[in-house]
Amino acid sequence: MPSQEIQRACMDCKDADAILHTRHRHYCGKCFKRFLSHKVAMRMSKFKQMKRTSGQAPRLLLPLSLGISSSVLLQIINEDIERQLAKNFVNIGFEVHVLVVDEQNGAFDAVYEAVTKAFPRLSFTKLPLHSVFDYVTEMKEIIEEYAGHAVVDWEELSNEDRLAAFRAAISSPTSKADLNSVLLTRLVVEYAKSMKCETVIWGDSDTRLAAKTLASVAKGRGASLTWSVSDGMSPWGVNFDFPLRDLSKPELEQYMSVCQELSGVVVPDEPIADDVLTKNLSIDELMMRYVRTQGEKYRGVMANVSRTANKLQSTIESDDPSCPLCGGLVGNVKGNSGVTVANQSSDNYSARFCYGCMRSRPEAVMK
């Protein structure tokens, strides 16, 4: 019996039907997975080089949101580990620990259990977001000072209730999303330090990084771009790295469509309905929607946003005042490339916080 005729051959292997398309090339599922994996491997190779130089494998922390992007990064790293272990000469080059922060009060416990079973070689930890008060020992005092009179009966509340009360005191969607991201980052960093991890590898695609770049500038957090979307040292002494920065969100979605291993272990993104009022969306959501829609038309332009931000060089000096909440620069200091202002409020507690945090502070009135 003659073999089935190939309708359109994969441009790499030439032996299978091309079912996926990206960057003006057609791929079969296997070659497409190899293409994306190679992009990530090139970014991760620096850690293998660090092991060859120092003789010790660097310890990495992967924050897993259970969404598509970080799950694809987890799958690619796990495949690399499995491939190395199958060889006679093993050279994994790094140790990976996975952290899942539960922001939905156990809503995705079943998915978390499925993930731990799907990747048995990796070490997993799940923490509630309110554990930021345990890992950042001064966070209770920072938020109490930051929130001012918006939080009452603070001493009598549990950590879970403190977080709920703090969130309830914030009115706008942008401020809620902004501060939630700050608390998440602080928890991830402190957990990484407790595990002696030198680097946090975030699962942000170039689509996500472009949206974060635009949103950060709009929220007055431009000075944080040198670490919030760039590879390098964060204000807390832990490196941030973004191995997916060469890949777009649509490409990661295509990868997932041909990766059976990720079936049932990923929480799909919630689509934003077209009839949602703009005023009900945060700046982060608006920027993500904009980058996704425009990225389909002008992928190179959107990719250049994150690439340009990654070229920024930090000019922060050790004696520059930093925000106790987010780590950003405070006031008009030398080298601050972001939006900075002198103290705009007469309250004695706002003087310590950066402009971005002041904008999100409960009961804040920005002029």
C-alpha positions in Angstrom: 0.0 0.0 0.0 1.5 3.4 -0.9 2.3 5.7 1.9 -0.1 8.5 2.6 0.8 11.6 0.6 2.1 14.6 2.6 0.0 17.6 1.9 2.6 20.2 3.1 5.9 18.9 4.4 7.6 20.2 7.6 10.3 22.6 6.6 12.7 20.9 9.0 12.4 17.2 8.8 10.6 17.0 5.4 9.0 13.8 6.4 5.8 14.8 8.2 2.8 17.1 7.6 3.3 20.7 8.8 0.6 21.5 11.2 2.0 24.6 12.9 3.3 27.9 11.5 5.5 30.5 13.1 8.1 33.0 11.8 7.4 32.2 8.2 8.1 28.5 8.6 5.9 25.5 8.8 6.6 22.7 11.3 5.3 19.3 12.3 4.6 18.9 16.0 7.9 17.2 16.8 10.0 19.8 15.0 8.1 22.7 16.5 8.7 21.4 20.0 12.4 21.0 19.2 12.5 24.5 17.8 11.1 26.0 21.0 13.1 23.8 23.3 16.3 24.9 21.6 15.4 28.6 22.2 15.0 27.8 25.9 18.2 25.7 26.0 20.2 28.5 24.6 19.0 30.7 27.5 19.6 28.0 30.1 23.1 27.2 28.9 24.6 30.0 31.0 23.8 27.9 34.1 25.6 24.9 32.8 28.6 27.1 32.1 28.4 28.4 35.7 28.7 24.8 36.9 31.7 24.1 34.7 33.4 27.3 36.0 32.6 26.9 39.7 32.2 23.1 40.0 28.8 23.5 41.7 25.4 23.3 40.0 23.5 26.6 40.5 20.2 26.3 42.3 17.2 27.8 40.5 13.7 28.5 41.6 10.9 28.3 39.1 7.6 30.0 40.2 4.8 28.0 38.6 1.5 29.8 38.1 0.0 26.6 36.6 -0.7 28.7 33.5 0.5 28.0 30.0 3.8 29.9 29.9 5.4 28.7 33.2 4.1 25.2 32.5 5.7 25.1 29.1 9.0 26.2 30.7 8.6 23.5 33.3 8.0 20.9 30.6 11.0 21.9 28.5 13.4 22.0 31.5 12.1 18.6 32.7 12.6 17.1 29.2 16.2 18.4 29.3 16.8 16.8 32.7 15.3 13.5 31.5 17.4 13.6 28.3 20.6 14.2 30.3 19.8 11.4 32.8 19.4 9.0 29.9 23.0 9.6 28.8 26.1 7.8 30.1 27.7 11.1 31.0 25.2 13.2 32.9 25.5 17.0 32.8 22.3 18.5 34.0 24.1 21.7 35.0 21.6 23.1 37.5 19.2 22.2 40.3 15.5 23.3 39.9 13.0 23.7 42.7 9.4 24.6 41.8 7.2 26.9 43.8 3.5 27.3 43.4 1.9 30.2 45.2 -1.8 29.6 45.9 -3.7 32.8 45.3 -7.1 31.2 44.9 -7.6 29.5 48.3 -7.1 25.9 47.0 -9.2 26.3 43.8 -6.5 24.5 41.8 -5.4 21.9 44.2 -6.3 19.1 41.8 -4.1 20.6 39.1 -1.3 21.0 41.5 -1.5 17.3 42.5 -1.5 16.4 38.8 1.6 18.5 38.2 3.6 16.9 41.0 2.7 13.4 39.7 3.6 14.4 36.1 7.0 15.6 37.1 8.2 13.2 39.8 11.9 14.1 39.5 11.4 17.7 40.5 10.8 19.1 44.0 7.6 21.1 44.5 6.4 23.4 47.2 3.0 25.1 47.5 2.5 28.2 49.7 -0.5 30.5 50.2 0.1 34.2 49.3 -0.5 35.3 52.9 2.7 33.4 53.9 4.5 36.5 52.7 4.1 37.7 56.3 6.1 34.6 57.5 8.9 34.8 54.9 9.2 38.6 54.9 9.3 39.2 58.7 9.0 42.9 58.4 6.1 42.8 56.0 3.4 43.2 58.7 5.0 46.5 59.9 5.6 47.7 56.3 2.0 47.2 55.2 0.6 48.6 58.5 2.6 51.7 57.9 1.8 51.7 54.2 -2.0 51.3 54.6 -2.3 53.8 57.5 -5.8 54.1 58.8 -7.2 51.8 56.1 -6.5 48.7 58.2 -8.1 48.4 61.7 -7.7 45.8 64.4 -4.5 44.7 62.7 -3.0 42.9 65.7 -6.0 40.6 66.2 -6.0 39.3 62.6 -4.3 36.1 61.3 -2.0 36.4 58.3 -4.8 35.3 56.0 -7.2 37.9 57.4 -4.5 40.6 57.3 -4.1 40.0 53.6 -7.8 40.0 53.0 -8.2 43.2 55.0 -5.4 44.9 53.1 -6.9 43.9 49.7 -10.3 45.1 50.7 -8.9 48.5 51.5 -7.7 48.9 47.9 -10.4 50.2 45.5 -9.1 50.3 42.0 -8.4 47.1 39.8 -4.9 48.5 38.9 -3.9 49.0 42.5 -5.1 45.6 43.5 -3.2 43.9 40.6 -0.1 46.0 41.2 0.2 45.3 44.9 -0.7 41.7 44.4 2.3 41.4 42.0 4.6 43.1 44.6 3.6 40.7 47.4 4.0 37.7 45.1 7.5 38.8 44.0 8.5 39.4 47.6 7.3 35.9 48.6 9.1 34.3 45.7 12.3 36.1 46.5 12.4 35.3 50.2 11.5 31.7 49.5 14.3 31.5 47.0 16.7 32.8 49.6 15.5 30.3 52.2 16.2 27.5 49.7 19.6 29.0 48.8 18.6 29.5 45.2 20.8 32.1 43.4 18.4 32.7 40.6 14.6 32.9 40.0 13.6 31.8 36.5 10.3 33.4 35.6 8.0 31.9 32.9 7.3 35.2 31.2 7.1 35.1 27.4 8.2 38.1 25.3 4.5 39.0 25.0 4.1 39.2 28.8 7.4 41.1 29.1 6.3 43.7 26.6 3.0 44.1 28.4 4.8 44.4 31.8 7.2 47.0 30.3 4.4 49.3 29.1 2.3 48.8 32.3 5.3 49.5 34.6 5.9 52.8 32.8 2.2 53.7 33.0 2.1 52.9 36.7 5.2 55.0 37.6 7.5 52.0 38.0 9.8 52.7 35.1 12.9 52.4 37.3 12.1 48.8 38.1 12.5 47.7 34.4 16.2 46.9 34.9 15.2 43.9 37.0 11.4 43.3 36.6 11.6 42.5 32.9 15.4 42.2 32.4 17.9 39.4 33.2 20.0 40.5 36.1 20.2 41.2 39.8 17.1 42.2 41.7 17.1 44.6 44.7 17.0 41.7 47.1 20.2 40.0 46.1 18.6 37.3 43.9 19.1 37.1 40.2 16.0 37.2 37.9 16.1 35.4 34.6 13.5 35.0 31.8 14.3 32.0 29.6 11.2 32.4 27.5 11.9 36.0 26.5 12.6 34.9 22.8 9.2 33.2 22.5 5.7 34.7 22.1 2.6 33.6 24.0 0.9 32.3 20.8 4.0 30.1 20.2 3.7 28.7 23.7 0.1 28.0 23.1 1.0 26.1 19.9 3.6 24.1 21.9 1.0 23.1 24.4 -1.4 22.0 21.6 1.1 19.3 20.5 2.5 18.4 24.0 0.5 15.5 25.5 2.5 15.7 28.7 0.8 19.0 29.6 -2.7 17.7 29.1 -4.7 18.1 32.4 -1.9 19.9 34.3 -2.4 23.5 33.0 -5.0 26.0 34.1 -6.1 27.7 30.9 -6.1 31.5 30.7 -9.5 33.1 31.4 -10.5 35.1 28.2 -11.4 38.7 28.7 -14.9 39.3 27.4 -15.2 41.9 24.8 -18.1 43.6 26.7 -16.0 44.3 29.8 -15.7 48.0 30.5 -12.3 49.4 30.2 -12.6 51.1 33.6 -13.0 47.7 35.2 -9.7 46.4 33.8 -6.3 47.0 35.4 -3.5 48.7 33.5 -1.8 45.3 33.3 -4.8 43.7 31.7 -5.2 46.5 29.3 -1.6 46.3 28.2 -1.7 42.5 27.9 -4.8 42.8 25.7 -3.1 45.5 23.5 0.1 43.5 23.1 -1.7 40.3 22.2 -3.9 42.0 19.6 -1.2 44.1 18.1 1.4 41.4 18.4 -0.5 39.3 15.9 0.0 42.0 13.3 3.4 43.4 14.3 5.2 40.7 16.2 8.6 42.3 15.6 7.6 45.6 17.0 6.1 44.0 20.2 9.2 41.8 20.6 11.4 44.9 20.4 9.7 46.4 23.5 11.0 43.7 25.8 14.4 43.5 24.0 14.9 47.2 24.4 14.0 47.0 28.1 16.5 44.2 28.6 19.3 46.4 27.4 18.8 48.9 30.2 21.6 49.1 32.7 20.9 49.6 36.4 22.5 52.7 37.9 21.3 52.0 41.5 24.0 52.5 44.1 24.2 50.8 47.4 23.4 54.0 49.4 20.3 54.9 47.2 17.1 54.9 49.3 14.8 52.1 48.3 11.1 51.4 48.9 10.6 48.9 51.7 7.6 47.4 50.0 8.6 46.9 46.3 12.4 47.6 46.4 12.1 50.5 43.9 13.9 53.8 44.2 12.5 56.5 46.4 12.4 60.3 45.6 14.7 62.2 43.2 17.9 60.2 43.5 20.9 60.1 41.2 20.5 57.6 38.4 16.8 57.0 38.8 15.5 56.4 35.3 11.9 56.0 36.3 9.2 58.4 37.3 10.2 60.1 40.5 8.8 62.8 42.6 9.5 64.5 45.9 7.2 63.7 48.8 3.7 64.6 47.6 1.9 63.9 50.8 2.0 65.3 54.2 1.5 61.9 55.9 4.6 60.9 57.7 4.4 57.3 56.5 4.2 57.9 52.7 7.7 59.5 52.6 9.4 56.1 52.7 7.6 54.6 49.7 8.3 55.0 46.0 6.0 56.9 43.6 4.6 53.7 42.2 3.6 52.3 45.6 2.2 55.7 46.7 -0.1 55.7 43.7 -1.6 52.4 44.8 -1.8 53.2 48.5 -5.2 53.0 50.1 -6.9 56.4 50.2 -4.0 57.9 48.2 -4.8 61.1 46.4 -2.3 61.8 43.6 -2.0 65.3 42.3 
